[in-house]
Amino acid sequence: MIYKVVVTPDPEDGGFTVSCPAIPGCHSEGDTLEEALENIKDAIVGCVGVLNERASRQQGCNVIDVSV
């Protein structure tokens, strides 16, 4: 799956902030664009992992893996 991310230069501290609009609350940063993009990849994996874990704890529901 491919996610769109929004990269914003940080004029005060330098570097870049980056967020993934498809996953609310998924943000990261880096000193360089390359570092920021690597960091958001890690953040996306972490956020999706947490969301999947929460879904698997739903009582009274069937949780099924779907590949997209």
C-alpha positions in Angstrom: 0.0 0.0 0.0 1.2 3.5 -0.8 0.4 6.4 1.6 0.5 10.1 0.8 2.5 12.2 3.3 2.7 16.0 3.8 6.2 17.4 4.2 6.7 20.8 5.7 10.0 22.6 6.1 10.6 23.8 9.7 12.0 27.4 9.3 12.6 27.8 13.1 14.4 24.6 14.0 15.5 23.5 10.5 14.7 20.1 9.1 11.3 18.9 8.2 8.0 17.7 9.8 6.0 15.1 8.0 2.5 13.7 8.6 0.3 11.0 7.1 -3.3 12.4 6.6 -4.7 8.9 6.1 -3.7 8.0 9.7 -4.7 10.8 12.1 -2.0 11.5 14.7 0.8 9.9 12.6 3.6 12.4 12.5 7.4 12.5 12.4 10.3 14.7 11.6 13.9 14.7 10.4 16.9 16.9 9.9 16.9 16.1 6.2 14.1 15.3 3.8 15.4 11.7 3.4 15.5 11.3 7.2 12.0 12.6 7.6 10.7 10.2 5.0 12.4 7.2 6.6 11.0 8.3 10.0 7.5 8.6 8.7 7.7 5.1 7.2 8.6 3.8 10.7 5.8 5.9 12.2 3.2 4.6 9.7 4.2 1.0 10.5 3.9 1.7 14.2 0.6 3.4 13.9 -0.9 0.7 11.7 0.4 -1.9 14.2 -1.3 -0.2 17.1 -4.6 0.2 15.2 -4.5 -3.5 14.2 -3.8 -4.6 17.8 -6.7 -2.5 19.0 -9.0 -4.0 16.4 -8.0 -7.6 17.4 -9.1 -6.9 20.9 -12.7 -6.1 19.9 -15.1 -8.4 21.8 -17.8 -10.1 19.9 -16.4 -9.4 16.5 -14.7 -11.4 13.8 -11.3 -9.8 12.9 -10.2 -10.8 9.4 -6.9 -9.8 7.6 -7.4 -8.2 4.2 -4.6 -7.4 1.8 -4.9 -4.2 -0.4 
